Amino acid sequence: MSRSTEPVTTDRSVRYRWWGLLAISLGVALIIMDSTIVSVAIPAIVDDLAISSTEIQWVQEIYTLLFAALLLTWGRLADRVGRRRMMLIGVVIFLVASVLCAIADSGAVLIAGRALQGLGGSMILPTTLALLNANFHGRERGIAFAVWGSTIGGMAAIGPLVGGWLIENASWRWAFGINIPVGVLIIAGLLLFVAESRETRTGAVQRLDLVGALLSIIGFGALVFGLIEGRSYGWWTAQDEAPFDIAGISPVPLAFAVAIAALTAFVLVERARGKAGKGVILDLSLFRIPSFANGNVTALIVSFGEFGLILSLPLWFQNVLGYTAFEAGLALVPLAAGSFLASGAVAGLARRLTPVVVVRIGLVLEIAAIAALALLIRPDSTAWLTSPALFVYGMGVGLATAQLTSVVLADVPVERSGQGSATQSTARQTGSALGIAVLGTAFFTTLKVGTEDRLADAVAANPMLQPLVDSVNASSGGSIAALAADPQTAFIADAARAAMTDGTSLAAWVAAAALVVGLLSSLRIRPSVEAPVTPAERG
């Protein structure tokens, strides 16, 4: 049975492919910006809807859970039904979900809307990569991936800025409402400027791998659940927040056990179906491609270091330096600026260097910038001190993230772009969840222990202070401002600021260490030789 890709091209889609790139990049921006805006909007949502702490947690986490669990399934299905079609469906679902979130009058409705957003987002991300892989070639592909990667880094920084402005000047509901006009532009751009591509088969039509799909959803869903809930529910011993426990053991180890069992069964099922010539969710033969296998490992490690840090910095800006949500967003703009600038530099670098070398340059910039942040930040720092490091960090993200994607997919046959893109997206999402879990644990543990150690003598002399000390950790530092405003408790705020700064610094060092491992892992990637650019590709 032979396989090929059927590109449904038109003169318009070829002539205006760069406009198509804009539409695809806006799709990435939609899902990345939305997740960061929601993080900023949580306090306003709590005030308006009076939702419980459990509901707050699920507003943020149900999106990530469904998003990560469904990436592989939708990526494979996109190969069959059409990548542009799948992305269009995902955008429509995301817009409907955004409307539901914007009009939500209770925590339950908001959680349902966020779940639906996760479903739509899981259709969008892998298909954006597959469409770029199918519609761009040669050096143009590297440039397209650079724009895609810079959009991820830039939107992760711009999201808090946009969210802060909307919350201060309009309503938290606009954090979701802003998705509507953006989504309409994406739909128009996809229909007008992006060519469809799909896998076509000669011979019998293969049945969908429903068992593989179910196992991948259970496996990756349980894995990400364990990573994001470990700090709240307990990594082993059940905490008070845990919904249940088994002989005092947290549900998190159970989730990891389910993940291991399901993913092991997934690999065995996919291997058996592949040998029998049946359809699979993930063609394991892709991992025989050195650039794909080693690139995915590197992508997971790099995502650990890159996106875990985004958790602590906005909290540090707001709770230690006293910035508003909008001001914290402004402080992160240098990161976005560096990321977007890097996308412009890729075209020139691509003429002289291979993509894997550009990845390594980006990682070196990231490591240097994060180490500088870890060394320099203090409780009395300003954005002027952090801006240069964040700018360099953004340039590193723009170079490394985009070109790593190019490396991973360079040797993947176009007819399997959906599978390859979804696998790469799943690796990144898993790495991001792992980074948030590990760096978040380091950050919040240092905040808690550091605050308690600094105030141990004061609490021993006056036990009535203990609830105020506990409030720092319970609010993720949000109570620092109120404590600082009262002269009688200002010393608690000072101790908490110092502890949060130490936590941010530790998280930065851990992120830098992860990126060093990612850099070493990239040495295993053999450069792929792209085909030369033809006159037709130059347009």
MARKOL-223540 format. One line per 5 residues: number of its first residue (from 0); for each residue x, y, z of C-alpha. Coordinates in nm, 3 decimals, decimal comma, m for minus. Example, Ala and Ser with C-alpha at 12.3 -4.5 7.8 and 13.67 -1.06 7.14 Angstrom:
! MARKOL-223540
0 = 1,230:m0,450:0,780  1,367:m0,106:0,714
This chain:
! MARKOL-223540
0 = 0,000:0,000:0,000  0,156:0,330:m0,103  0,111:0,666:0,058  0,136:1,015:m0,080  0,033:1,366:0,000
5 = m0,234:1,532:m0,203  m0,177:1,908:m0,189  m0,489:2,090:m0,300  m0,298:2,391:m0,432  m0,417:2,696:m0,615
10 = m0,233:2,985:m0,774  m0,364:3,204:m0,492  m0,232:2,975:m0,218  0,115:2,970:m0,376  0,127:3,342:m0,458
15 = m0,002:3,450:m0,120  0,156:3,177:0,094  0,313:3,436:0,326  m0,037:3,568:0,403  m0,124:3,208:0,475
20 = 0,170:3,198:0,716  0,019:3,497:0,896  m0,313:3,314:0,935  m0,139:3,001:1,065  0,073:3,205:1,308
25 = m0,238:3,382:1,435  m0,378:3,038:1,514  m0,077:2,969:1,735  m0,108:3,316:1,888  m0,474:3,249:1,969
30 = m0,409:2,947:2,190  m0,085:3,071:2,351  m0,212:3,421:2,430  m0,541:3,290:2,566  m0,372:3,063:2,821
35 = m0,149:3,344:2,951  m0,433:3,599:2,960  m0,644:3,361:3,169  m0,365:3,330:3,426  m0,368:3,708:3,473
40 = m0,749:3,721:3,481  m0,798:3,466:3,762  m0,816:3,721:4,052  m1,084:3,924:3,868  m1,279:3,608:3,787
45 = m1,275:3,506:4,153  m1,408:3,846:4,260  m1,687:3,844:4,001  m1,808:3,482:4,014  m1,709:3,400:4,373
50 = m1,580:3,060:4,265  m1,407:2,816:4,498  m1,034:2,739:4,507  m1,104:2,399:4,347  m1,292:2,564:4,061
55 = m1,009:2,815:4,016  m0,766:2,528:3,979  m0,977:2,350:3,718  m1,038:2,668:3,518  m0,664:2,673:3,454
60 = m0,589:2,302:3,438  m0,875:2,141:3,245  m0,753:2,326:2,936  m0,396:2,197:2,969  m0,514:1,845:3,047
65 = m0,737:1,803:2,740  m0,497:1,994:2,517  m0,205:1,760:2,591  m0,411:1,441:2,590  m0,566:1,492:2,245
70 = m0,274:1,624:2,039  m0,166:1,289:1,893  m0,519:1,183:1,804  m0,610:1,500:1,616  m0,270:1,518:1,448
75 = m0,319:1,171:1,302  m0,679:1,236:1,201  m0,572:1,559:1,028  m0,351:1,354:0,795  m0,663:1,164:0,690
80 = m0,932:1,432:0,664  m0,718:1,732:0,572  m0,496:1,953:0,787  m0,657:2,283:0,692  m1,002:2,136:0,753
85 = m0,898:2,012:1,098  m0,755:2,352:1,188  m1,073:2,527:1,073  m1,283:2,294:1,289  m1,052:2,360:1,583
90 = m1,076:2,738:1,541  m1,456:2,727:1,523  m1,473:2,512:1,839  m1,230:2,747:2,013  m1,443:3,050:1,924
95 = m1,765:2,886:2,044  m1,586:2,795:2,368  m1,458:3,152:2,405  m1,812:3,287:2,380  m1,922:3,036:2,645
100 = m1,639:3,149:2,875  m1,713:3,518:2,816  m2,080:3,485:2,918  m2,020:3,235:3,201  m2,218:3,311:3,516
105 = m2,073:3,030:3,728  m1,756:2,832:3,779  m1,911:2,521:3,625  m1,993:2,700:3,298  m1,648:2,856:3,285
110 = m1,481:2,518:3,338  m1,695:2,366:3,062  m1,591:2,647:2,829  m1,225:2,598:2,913  m1,257:2,224:2,847
115 = m1,403:2,301:2,505  m1,118:2,544:2,441  m0,871:2,265:2,520  m1,046:2,046:2,265  m1,025:2,315:1,997
120 = m0,668:2,410:2,083  m0,554:2,047:2,053  m0,681:2,050:1,693  m0,511:2,380:1,609  m0,150:2,343:1,727
125 = m0,037:2,023:1,547  m0,214:2,122:1,226  m0,033:2,458:1,215  0,298:2,273:1,203  0,174:2,018:0,951
130 = 0,048:2,294:0,720  0,381:2,476:0,736  0,565:2,152:0,664  0,343:2,082:0,363  0,325:2,433:0,214
135 = 0,681:2,561:0,256  1,005:2,409:0,130  1,379:2,467:0,137  1,497:2,779:0,320  1,145:2,919:0,315
140 = 1,042:2,640:0,552  1,305:2,752:0,801  1,176:3,110:0,784  0,816:2,993:0,827  0,910:2,787:1,133
145 = 1,102:3,087:1,271  0,788:3,301:1,252  0,586:3,018:1,412  0,835:2,975:1,697  0,873:3,346:1,761
150 = 0,496:3,373:1,781  0,494:3,120:2,065  0,766:3,300:2,259  0,627:3,645:2,187  0,267:3,565:2,271
155 = 0,370:3,400:2,599  0,508:3,742:2,696  0,243:3,964:2,533  m0,048:3,767:2,681  m0,004:3,908:3,034
160 = 0,025:4,261:2,891  m0,297:4,233:2,692  m0,470:4,057:2,980  m0,363:4,319:3,231  m0,484:4,603:3,009
165 = m0,821:4,439:2,943  m0,880:4,367:3,311  m0,786:4,716:3,424  m0,978:4,897:3,149  m1,266:4,666:3,056
170 = m1,354:4,328:3,207  m1,206:3,983:3,251  m1,472:3,865:3,004  m1,281:4,040:2,727  m0,990:3,805:2,798
175 = m1,208:3,555:2,612  m1,402:3,798:2,392  m1,085:3,918:2,221  m1,056:3,572:2,065  m1,359:3,632:1,842
180 = m1,217:3,892:1,599  m0,882:3,712:1,592  m1,055:3,383:1,513  m1,254:3,538:1,228  m0,929:3,665:1,073
185 = m0,775:3,317:1,104  m1,071:3,150:0,932  m1,064:3,403:0,646  m0,687:3,366:0,604  m0,702:2,986:0,600
190 = m0,978:2,978:0,339  m0,817:3,238:0,115  m0,444:3,174:0,139  m0,366:2,825:0,272  m0,366:2,516:0,050
195 = m0,520:2,198:0,186  m0,301:1,891:0,226  m0,380:1,539:0,337  m0,256:1,184:0,318  m0,401:0,981:0,033
200 = m0,379:0,605:0,007  m0,400:0,361:m0,278  m0,564:0,032:m0,199  m0,798:m0,047:0,085  m0,893:0,229:0,320
205 = m0,747:0,155:0,662  m0,966:0,171:0,968  m0,896:0,427:1,235  m0,682:0,310:1,526  m0,944:0,363:1,797
210 = m0,761:0,156:2,060  m0,438:0,350:2,002  m0,626:0,678:2,022  m0,789:0,581:2,351  m0,462:0,463:2,505
215 = m0,278:0,780:2,400  m0,552:1,000:2,547  m0,552:0,808:2,877  m0,172:0,789:2,894  m0,085:1,150:2,818
220 = m0,388:1,278:3,008  m0,287:1,088:3,324  0,077:1,197:3,286  m0,005:1,567:3,256  m0,265:1,539:3,536
225 = 0,001:1,400:3,769  0,251:1,670:3,675  0,017:1,963:3,722  m0,154:1,834:4,037  0,151:1,702:4,223
230 = 0,217:2,022:4,415  m0,148:2,061:4,518  m0,247:1,701:4,588  0,092:1,575:4,707  0,359:1,386:4,513
235 = 0,317:1,084:4,743  0,140:1,162:5,070  m0,207:1,307:5,013  m0,251:1,675:5,098  m0,572:1,833:5,226
240 = m0,662:1,948:4,872  m0,657:1,594:4,732  m1,007:1,477:4,627  m0,935:1,129:4,765  m0,651:0,916:4,896
245 = m0,569:0,545:4,919  m0,426:0,464:5,262  m0,297:0,820:5,279  m0,137:0,806:4,934  m0,213:1,090:4,695
250 = m0,396:1,025:4,364  m0,086:1,158:4,183  0,119:0,832:4,205  m0,192:0,649:4,082  m0,209:0,885:3,783
255 = 0,156:0,816:3,703  0,096:0,441:3,728  m0,199:0,469:3,488  0,014:0,680:3,252  0,297:0,424:3,248
260 = 0,057:0,135:3,190  m0,142:0,313:2,919  0,162:0,446:2,732  0,336:0,107:2,747  0,023:m0,056:2,605
265 = 0,004:0,222:2,344  0,356:0,147:2,219  0,285:m0,228:2,206  m0,044:m0,178:2,019  0,111:0,065:1,770
270 = 0,403:m0,170:1,707  0,171:m0,468:1,649  m0,060:m0,272:1,418  0,233:m0,131:1,226  0,379:m0,477:1,164
275 = 0,037:m0,597:1,048  0,007:m0,307:0,803  m0,291:m0,156:0,986  m0,355:0,212:1,047  m0,189:0,362:1,355
280 = m0,212:0,682:1,557  0,167:0,706:1,570  0,394:0,539:1,318  0,681:0,426:1,541  0,906:0,399:1,238
285 = 0,931:0,778:1,255  1,164:0,732:1,552  1,410:0,556:1,323  1,470:0,901:1,173  1,762:1,032:1,385
290 = 1,669:1,401:1,357  1,309:1,324:1,459  1,394:1,099:1,755  1,675:1,311:1,898  1,494:1,633:1,813
295 = 1,187:1,533:2,014  1,399:1,450:2,318  1,566:1,788:2,289  1,230:1,961:2,241  1,095:1,807:2,561
300 = 1,399:1,915:2,764  1,407:2,265:2,614  1,036:2,319:2,680  1,100:2,221:3,041  1,343:2,511:3,076
305 = 1,170:2,766:2,854  0,812:2,772:2,971  0,849:2,668:3,334  1,014:3,004:3,402  0,707:3,194:3,277
310 = 0,524:3,073:3,590  0,744:3,254:3,843  0,839:3,579:3,670  0,491:3,740:3,651  0,430:3,653:4,018
315 = 0,766:3,803:4,112  0,698:4,125:3,920  0,357:4,170:4,084  0,416:4,052:4,440  0,780:4,149:4,500
320 = 0,817:4,462:4,287  0,454:4,566:4,341  0,363:4,595:3,972  0,005:4,582:3,851  m0,091:4,306:3,608
325 = m0,049:4,551:3,320  0,289:4,672:3,445  0,404:4,312:3,486  0,302:4,256:3,124  0,505:4,559:3,017
330 = 0,807:4,421:3,204  0,785:4,105:2,990  0,765:4,293:2,658  1,146:4,277:2,605  1,109:3,898:2,589
335 = 0,851:3,931:2,313  1,060:4,191:2,131  1,366:3,967:2,135  1,163:3,671:2,012  1,014:3,862:1,718
340 = 1,351:4,015:1,630  1,501:3,667:1,617  1,248:3,561:1,354  1,378:3,838:1,130  1,737:3,727:1,182
345 = 1,669:3,365:1,085  1,658:3,433:0,711  2,015:3,566:0,717  2,142:3,294:0,950  1,980:3,021:0,737
350 = 2,206:3,117:0,445  2,519:3,048:0,649  2,425:2,798:0,918  2,228:2,475:0,944  1,908:2,481:1,154
355 = 2,063:2,269:1,430  2,346:2,521:1,471  2,089:2,801:1,499  1,915:2,595:1,770  2,239:2,572:1,965
360 = 2,303:2,945:1,936  1,953:3,010:2,067  2,003:2,775:2,360  2,333:2,941:2,453  2,158:3,280:2,455
365 = 1,878:3,143:2,672  2,119:2,987:2,921  2,325:3,306:2,950  2,015:3,524:2,995  1,852:3,303:3,259
370 = 2,176:3,272:3,453  2,206:3,652:3,449  1,851:3,682:3,585  1,926:3,430:3,859  2,235:3,624:3,962
375 = 2,099:3,978:3,941  1,740:3,984:4,067  1,686:4,133:4,412  1,378:4,237:4,612  1,451:4,599:4,515
380 = 1,519:4,533:4,146  1,347:4,719:3,864  1,238:4,630:3,513  1,543:4,821:3,385  1,760:4,552:3,539
385 = 1,563:4,256:3,402  1,487:4,395:3,055  1,826:4,329:2,889  1,832:3,969:3,013  1,472:3,911:2,905
390 = 1,547:4,057:2,560  1,841:3,817:2,512  1,629:3,533:2,647  1,356:3,618:2,395  1,608:3,612:2,110
395 = 1,720:3,269:2,226  1,362:3,141:2,237  1,296:3,282:1,890  1,598:3,105:1,745  1,585:2,777:1,934
400 = 1,212:2,704:1,942  1,149:2,769:1,574  1,454:2,601:1,430  1,419:2,302:1,661  1,078:2,246:1,505
405 = 1,239:2,267:1,162  1,500:2,010:1,266  1,244:1,768:1,410  1,025:1,772:1,099  1,293:1,818:0,830
410 = 1,319:1,447:0,741  0,957:1,350:0,817  0,771:1,259:0,495  0,511:1,524:0,420  0,232:1,264:0,411
415 = 0,303:1,198:0,781  0,327:1,565:0,880  0,025:1,542:1,108  0,172:1,255:1,309  0,515:1,417:1,322
420 = 0,379:1,757:1,421  0,150:1,611:1,686  0,435:1,407:1,834  0,656:1,714:1,849  0,373:1,918:2,005
425 = 0,310:1,643:2,261  0,679:1,633:2,353  0,678:2,010:2,401  0,357:2,005:2,603  0,486:1,726:2,825
430 = 0,813:1,914:2,876  0,624:2,232:2,957  0,405:2,053:3,212  0,715:1,891:3,364  0,889:2,229:3,381
435 = 0,592:2,394:3,549  0,575:2,104:3,798  0,945:2,102:3,888  1,013:2,476:3,869  0,682:2,552:4,037
440 = 0,765:2,315:4,322  1,110:2,473:4,361  0,960:2,823:4,353  0,672:2,769:4,596  0,872:2,548:4,834
445 = 1,140:2,815:4,860  0,872:3,079:4,915  0,714:2,879:5,197  1,030:2,756:5,369  1,219:3,083:5,320
450 = 0,938:3,292:5,467  0,894:3,058:5,764  1,268:3,043:5,837  1,304:3,420:5,831  1,009:3,465:6,066
455 = 1,063:3,164:6,295  1,175:3,378:6,592  0,888:3,624:6,549  0,628:3,345:6,528  0,780:3,172:6,833
460 = 0,740:3,496:7,028  0,389:3,561:6,891  0,207:3,250:6,758  m0,078:3,474:6,639  0,143:3,566:6,344
465 = 0,137:3,211:6,202  m0,186:3,255:5,997  m0,036:3,566:5,834  0,280:3,376:5,746  0,072:3,089:5,608
470 = m0,129:3,331:5,394  0,180:3,412:5,188  0,212:3,060:5,051  m0,165:3,002:5,032  m0,206:3,310:4,810
475 = 0,109:3,243:4,601  0,244:3,571:4,737  m0,075:3,764:4,670  m0,107:3,869:5,035  0,230:4,047:5,035
480 = 0,084:4,381:4,926  m0,173:4,385:5,207  0,090:4,283:5,464  0,323:4,558:5,340  0,049:4,821:5,372
485 = 0,019:4,763:5,748  0,325:4,887:5,943  0,270:4,613:6,201  0,301:4,335:5,942  0,540:4,501:5,696
490 = 0,828:4,288:5,828  0,636:3,975:5,716  0,605:4,122:5,368  0,979:4,197:5,360  1,059:3,837:5,455
495 = 0,816:3,705:5,192  0,965:3,929:4,921  1,314:3,799:4,997  1,190:3,439:4,996  1,002:3,484:4,668
500 = 1,312:3,637:4,511  1,515:3,337:4,625  1,247:3,108:4,478  1,253:3,290:4,146  1,632:3,272:4,138
505 = 1,628:2,899:4,217  1,369:2,836:3,945  1,590:3,025:3,702  1,894:2,814:3,792  1,696:2,492:3,747
510 = 1,567:2,618:3,410  1,921:2,707:3,302  2,042:2,360:3,403  1,763:2,199:3,198  1,859:2,407:2,897
515 = 2,223:2,301:2,936  2,102:1,939:2,919  1,896:2,035:2,613  2,204:2,188:2,453  2,402:1,869:2,516
520 = 2,113:1,664:2,379  2,115:1,872:2,060  2,468:1,750:1,992  2,315:1,412:1,905  2,112:1,568:1,623
525 = 2,272:1,526:1,285  2,207:1,825:1,057  1,952:1,761:0,788  2,027:1,880:0,439  1,735:2,071:0,292
530 = 1,670:2,074:m0,078  1,777:2,396:m0,251  1,519:2,663:m0,301  1,368:2,659:m0,648  1,259:2,970:m0,838
535 = 0,897:2,868:m0,783  0,951:2,862:m0,408  1,098:3,208:m0,417  0,775:3,324:m0,575
